[in-house]
Amino acid sequence: MSLAHAVCAQTQRSLRVASLIGRYDANLPRYTSYPTAAQFTPDVGSEDWAAWLAKVPAAEAASLYVHIPFCRTLCWYCACNTRAVNRAETIKSYVDLLIDEARLAQAALGRRQRVSRLHLGGGTPNMVAVDDLDRLFSGLREAFAFGPEAEIAAELDPSSLTRTWVRAAARNGLNRASLGVQDLSPRVQHAINRFEPFATVARAADWLWDAGVGSLNLDLMYGLPLQTRADLLTTLDQVTTLRPARIALFGYAHVPWLKPHQRLINEADLPGPDERFAQSQAAAAYLTDAGYQAIGLDHFALPEDSLAIAARTGCLHRNFQGYTTDDAATLIGLGASSVGRTPQGYVQNHAVERDWRAGVTGGRLPVARGLALTPDDRRRAEVIERLMCDFSVRLPEIEQAHGPAPDRFAAALARLAPLVEDGLVVCADGLVSVTDLGRPFVRLVCGAFDTSLAPSTGRHGRMI
């Protein structure tokens, strides 16, 4: 194909997608789980979680997630469970209770369960003082058994990171780090109350590499207030010089009815769906041209990275941190708002820190709500995960593994009919495949299999 024909084909595709955005763009889950957290209820509590943990096989490795709900300042775009804190004592006492919660989980398990992955999320984990970080790792290692191969990762804020903290984290086993960047345009940073020049990001990367942290991820965003394609591409020009192993490119979810501080963002400054789509496609083209492999909906990785290898070999998974190579059946969440999972279901800790503290202080697993999974939930969860990871799924294989769906997915296939007609999906002989044209709409395809998706759209951000 000549360059002129290629440009023409790309232009026609862009016009085609633009015509579909108005028809199909909607508020939909990100499908980091199925059923989604919106379906959790107080019917599942501490006793259920303890019973589920008691059934975890001793020979299986589990994953740990530890939530640190503190930041130096609050970024206006943020949808995480966090708050601005400047009192060291508040964080210190929180770490004490994290260690206590780890002991409660150990007691429910009945052993020091082997752990293959630990993820420190937030908020800003590097808000934890070095002494408290050492205590946290010591407490976690007393409650759980970490092998030398364990992946230990943390989400970090470059603007508040110090070399001392990096060295302490590396001494405790940190081997993967995610740096929050979002966008480097001063105009955009002012609009979201987050300020960090590229030099700050580069300095953080140098500290991590010097300390032996071998894998670097960067988190970026499109659809931010005042952001343009030029801003996003300029950011990519700078950050790709660091050659991070992975780049996550998330679409900003404006949900001020759920996160009131997002009301500080002027909605008139937000790009519309057409511009959001153009930003995401321009960034994807830039990254693939730069040698990155597109992973699922919004991740990119160097071809030699384990995430890219998993995508190529059909071993990619998806959880509350996004795309992952983690295949553990058990996820133990520690800290306020943390989510846990076993094959029996999901639980979520109290999101209000005061309630979480009261639960742990009272000697009980601080679960606020959850969901016991039915056979149909597990069946549909696998369908949705494969669609999100591979853009295709063989329904007969799902039925062979889980048994036939009550309606043999007839209702879902009927809901896909308009998408088939528009060339977004192909359904044939039990194979559901998302076309190249349909990939930006994959969450809509997943929604066809989601029997819990409520007509109200207020719980989720926009799809495009």
N, C-alpha and C positions, 0 to 999 in steps of 0.2 A: 504494500500500500504506500502510495506517495505521501510526502509530508502534507501536501494540500488536502488530500483525501482524508488523512488522519485528523487534521484540524477540523475539517468539515464534519466528520463523524462525531468527534468530541463535542462540537457545537450543537449538533442535532440531539445528542444524548442529553446535554445540559438543558436544552429547551424542553425536551420531553420530560425530564425529571421536574423541572420548574412547573410544568403544567400539572403534574401529579401532586406536588406539595400542597397546593390549595385544596385538593380533594381529600388527601389522606393524612396530612399533618394533624396530630392529635396529642393529648396528654397521655402518656403510656409509661408503664414501669420500665426500668432499665434491665429487669430480669437478671439481677444478681442472685436471685433465688426464685424458687417456685414451690408453693405459693409465696407471694411477696410478703414483706413485713406488714403491709397494710391489712393482711388477713389474720395477724396474730391476735389472740384474745386472752383475757385473764383466766380463762378456763384451764390453762396450763400454767403450773407454778413450780415452786421450789421442790416439792415432793416428787413431781413428775421428772424434773431434771435430775434429781438424785437417783431415782430409779433407772433412768436411761443411762446415766454414767456407770451405774453398777453393772450394766450389761455390756459395756465396751470390752471386747476381747483383749486379754493381756498381751497377746502377740502383735496386735495392730498398733502402728504409730498414730498419734493424734497430732492435730495442729493447735497452736495457741494464738489467740488474739488478745492483746492488752490495750485497752483504750485509755488515753491520757487526755481528758477533756479541758485542757488549759492552753491558752495562747497569750502572748505578750499584748497584742492588740487584736481586735476582731475585724477580719476582712469582711466587707459587706456582701460579697458574693457567696460566702461560705454557707453550705447546708449541713455541715457536720454538727455533732453534739459537742459544743465547746463554749468556753466563756473566757473573757479576759481576766487574768489573775496576776497579781504582782506580789503576793505574800508567800514567802518560801514555806512558812509553816502549813499553809493550806495544802500545798503539793506534798510536803513531807508526810502529813497525816494520811493523805490519799494513798501514797505508796505503802504505808503501814497496812492499810486495809486491803490493798491489792494482794499483799503477801498473805494476809489472813484468808482472803477469798480463795487463793491458790490452795491453801491448806484444806479449806472446806471441800474443794473439788477433789483433792487427793483422797480425802476421807470417803467421799462418795464412790470414787473409783475403786478404793480398796488397795491401792498400790501407787508407786511412783510410775505413772504411765510414761512409756517412751514417747518422746516428742520429736517430730521430724521438721517442724517449722514453727517459728515464733515471729509474729508480726506486731510491732509497736505502732499503733495508729493514734489519730487524734482529730482535732487538736494538734498540739505540737509536742511530741515526745521529748524533744531537746529542751523543753522547759524544766525537766526533772534535773535537779542538781546532781553533780557527779557522785557525791557520797550516797545520795538516795538512789541513783542508778545502780551503783554497786550493790546496795542492799536489796534492790528489786531483783537483780539477776541472781543474787545469792539465794533469795527466798524462792524464786522460781525453780532453781536447780535443786533445792531441797525437796520441793513438792513433785517435781517431774524429772524424768531421766532424759537428758539431752545427749544424743550421740555426736561424735565428731563431724558427721556429715550434715548436721542440722542446718537448715537455712535460717538465719536470724536477720530480719529486715526491720527498718524503721522509716517512718515518714518524717522528714526534717524540713524546718524553715531556715533557709540559708541566712536570712537577715538576723536571726538570733543565735545562730550556731557558733560555737567556739572550737578552736583546735583542741583544747583540753577535753571538751565533751566528746569529740570524735575519738580521741585516743582512748578515753575510758570505755566508750561503747565498743571499740574494736578489741580492747583487752577482754571484754565480756563476750566476744564472739560475733559481733556485728559483721556480716559479710555482704549485705545488700542494703542500699539506701535509696530512697526516693526523695528528690528535692522538689518542693513546690515552686514553680516558676509562674505559671498561668500566662502572663504576657509581659514583655519588657518595655512596652511603650509608656513613657512617663504620663501621658494623657490618660491612658487606660488605667494605669496604676492609681492615679489620683481618683478616678471614678469608682474604684473598688476598695480604696483605703488600704492598699498594699504597696509598699515601696521597697524595691530592691533592684539595683542596677546589675547588669550582666557581670561586672567585676565581682560582685558579692557571690553570685552563683558559681563563677569559675573558681573563686577562692575556696568555697565549700567543697567543690569537686576535688581540688588539689589536696585539701586536708584529708578527705576520705581515701583517696588513692595512696597518699603517703602513709596512712595508717594501716594499709593492707586491705581496705574494703574494696573488693575487686569488681563488684557489679553496681552500676549506677543507673537509676531510672530518673526521668524527668517528667513532671506533670504539667501539662499545658491546657489551655482552654480556648474555645472559640465561642462566639456569641456574647462576649462581654460588652458592657456599655462603652460606646464610642470606638469600639474596636473595628478595624477595617482589615481587608485581606492584606493590604500592605503592611499593617502592624504585625499580623500573624507571621507573614513570610520574613519580615525583618527579624522577629524573634527567633524563627527557625534558623535563619542565617547565622545567628550568634550561637545558639545552644548546640547546634550540630557540630560546631568546631570542637566541642568537648567529647564527641563521639560516645554518647551514653548508650548502654546496651539496649535500653527500652525507652520508649516515649509514649505516654498516655495522652491522648488528645480528647478531652471531654467537652461536651456541649454544656454551656452554662444553663442550669435549671433555675428559672426565676419563679420561686414559689413563696412570695411574701406572706401568704396566708398561713404557711407552715413555719417560716423563718422570718419573724417580724423585722429583724435588722436589715433584710433585703429591701425594705421600703426606703432606705437611705439612698438606694440607686434610683436615678431618674428613669422611669420606664420609657420616656421619649428617646433616651439615648441608646436603647437596646436595638440591635439590628433585627430586621424582620426575618421570616423564615427563608426567603430566597437568598438573602445575604448570608445568613447562618450556613445554609447549604453550600453556597459558593466558597465560604471560608473553609469549611471542612474538606471540600474537594480540592481546593488549591493546596492546603496543607498536606493532604494525602499524596497528591502528585509530587509535591516537593520532596517528601520523605522517601517515597519509593525511588525517585530519581537519585536520591542521596544514598541509596543502597539498603534502605530499611524494608523489611517485609511487613506488609499489612497483616494485622492479626485481628480477626473478628471485626467488630464495629468501630473501635476507637483506640486500638493499641498498635504500636509499631515496634519491631525488634530487629536487631542485626541478625543476619541469617545464621550465625553460629551460636546465638543465644538459645538457652533451653526453651524459652517460650516459642520462638520461631520453629524449633525442631518439633516441639509438641504439636504445633499447628499443622505442620507438614505430615505428621505421622498419625493424626487423628486422636491425639492424647490430650488435647487442650481441655481445660475445665474453666468454670466460671463460679466465682463466689462473691462475697460482699466487698472484697478488694478489687474486683474486676476479673480480667483474664489471668489465669494462673496455671502452673503445672502441678498444683497441689491436688492429689487424688485421695487424701485422707478422708475416711468416712465420718470421723469425729472431729469437730471443731469446738474447742473450749474457749469461751469468751470471758474475759475478766475485765472488770471496770464498769462504770456507769454507761448504760445503753448498749453494752457489748452483746453480740448475738452468738449463741452456741448452737451446735447441730450434732445429732446422732442419726442413725437410720430411722429412729422412732419419730423424730420431729425436730422442731426449732424452739429455742427459747430466747428471750431477750431480757437483759437486766433492766432494772429501773433506770430510766433516762434522767430523771431528776436526781442530781448527785446526793442531795440530802436523804432521799429515800433509799438510795443504794447504800450509803453509809450506815443507815439505821439497820438495814437488812444484815450486812456483814457483822456489824457490832453485836447484833442479836444472835449471831451464830448460825445463820441460815443462808443458803445460796440465794442471792438477792434477785431472784427472777420476778419480773412483773407480768409477763405474758408470754405466749408461745402458741404452738400449733402442733398437734399430733397428726402425722401424715397418714393418709389413707393409701391403699394400693393405687387408686387412680391418681392421687397426687404424685406418687413416685413415678408412675408411668409418664404423666405429662411433664414432670420436671425433667426427665431425661430427653423427651422430645424437644423441649424448649432449650435445654443446654446445648444439644447438638446443633440446633438451628443457629443459636447465638455464636457457637464456636466454629462450626463447619459450613454453615449456610445450607445444610441439607440434612435430611434424616430419612432413614428407611423404616417406615412404620411397621412392617412385618417383623423386623428385628426387635423393635421395642415390644411388640406383642409376644414374641417368643421369650423375651427376658422377663416380662412382667404379667403376661396374660393379656387377652384382648380387652380393649376398652369397652365399656358397656354399650356404646353405639358404634364401635369399630372406627372411631374418629370421624364418623359421617357428618356430624354437626360442624366440626372444625373444617373439614374439606368443603362443606357448603359455604362457610364464611370466607373461604379463600377464593371462591369462584370469581368475584370481581377483580381480585389481584391477578388471577390467572389470565383473565381477559385483557388486563392492561399490561401483561408481559412482565410482571414482577415475580411471579412464581410459576413453576412447572410442576404438575402433579401427574405422575404416570406410574402404574404398577406398584403402588405403595411408596414410591420415592417422591418426597417433597423437596424441591430444589429452589433456592432463591437465586434469581438471575442476577447478572451484574447490574442491570438497571434497578433491580429490587433491593440490593444490599442496604441502601440507606433506610429502607422501610422494613428491615428484618424484625424490629420490635412489633410492628403491626402483624407480621406473619406469626410471630409467637403468640400474639394476643388472640389469634383464632383458636388456639389450643387452650387458652386460659379460661377455665369455667368460673373463676372467682373474680374476673375483671368486672368491676362495678360500672354501671352507666355513668356515674359521676366521675369527672376527670380531675377533681381538685387535689387528689393525693399525689399526682405525678407531674413531672416537667414535660416540656414539648419533645416530640419525637425527633424533629429535625433541628 
